[in-house]
Amino acid sequence: MALIVLASASGSPGVSTTALGLTLNWHRPVLLVDADPTGSSSVFAGYFHGTQEPTGGLINLALSLREGTLAEALPRETLLLDPEAPAERSAWFLPGIRAHEQAPSLLPLWDPLTEQLRALERNGQDVIVDAGRLGLAGWPQPLIAASDLTLLVTRSSLPALAGATSWAKTLRGQFAAVGGLSRLGVLLVDEERRWPSVPTGARVRPYSARHIAKALQIPVVSSVDFEPEVAEVYSHGARKPRKFESSGLLRGYRASASAIQSILGANQAALAPTNGGHA
C-alpha cells in the first residue's frame, strides 16, 4: 500500500484535477481522499456535475473518532468513482469538508485517519490525497509527514515557480530532517502547449523540468500536459472530446502513475535489509 499526497504552494495549478486524473488512471485499487482545507467539494460539483448526493465524508469521520468507531465508519463514507472500472482498478472517493470553517475541526482526525488509511493495505488499496494548498487552517500536515511520496504540484511558468519556491524550501527541510528527501518530488503541469508559437528563447515560454528541478531543488517526478478541454472531463464533468483516451493529458496521468510506482519501489528497496536478509 502506498500513501501519495498532492499539494500546491500557491495559485491554482490543478491539484484536485490532477489527483482525480491519477486516481482514475491508477494501476490498482485506490482511494482518493479530499483533504483540501478550502472545502471546495470540486469532485461533487465537477466530476459528478451535481448528480451525486454528498456523504458527510471527513466531518462524519471526525464525529466517529469521538465515538471510537473510526475504523467502522471509513468504508461507509466512501463512494465509487467509476462503476464501470474493473475490480482490479476500482477507484473510490472519500469526500472532504463543504466549507473552510470546518477545516480546524479536522485537526484531531489526521493522525488516527492516517493509521486507518495505512490499514487499507489489507484490501490491496493505495491512497491518493488531495491536500489542496499548503499552510491553510486545518491543512493535513500529518498525512504529508506520513506519506510515502509527497508531490508539490506546480505549473511551469515563472509566476508559478516564484510562488512554489518558499514552500519547496520548507518541505525540503521537513523531509531532510527525517532522512526522507526521496519521498519528496514535483509534479509539473506543463504549460508548453499554451504558447506553441512563442520562440524558445522568449521569457514567457514555460521552464523545462530540468530548470524547475534546479530552481526548487526537488526532482521533477513527472509532468502532465496543460490541456483544458481534456481536463474539464474531470474538473467539470464535461463530455469526453475526440481522442480523449489517447490525449496527452491522459498519457501524462498514466506515465505519472508509472513514475510514482517506480519511485515507491526504489524507496522500498533502499529500506530493505541487505545483509543476507538480516536487518
Buried (B, 14 or more C-beta within 10 A) or exposed (E): BBBBBBBBBBBEBBBBBBBBBBBBBBEBBBBBBBBBBBBBBBBBBBBBEEEBEBBBBBBBBBBBBEEEEBEEBBEEBBBEBBEEBEEEBBBBBBBBBBEBEBBEBBBEBBEBBBEBBBEBEEEEBBBBBBBBBBBEEBBBBBBBBBBBBBBBBBBBBBEBBEBBBEBBEEBBEBBEEEEBBBBBBBBBBBBBEBEEEEEEEEEEBBBBBEEBBEBBEBBBBBBBBBBBEBBBBBBBBBEEEEEEEEBBBBBBBBBBBEBBBEBBEEBEEEEEEEEEEEE
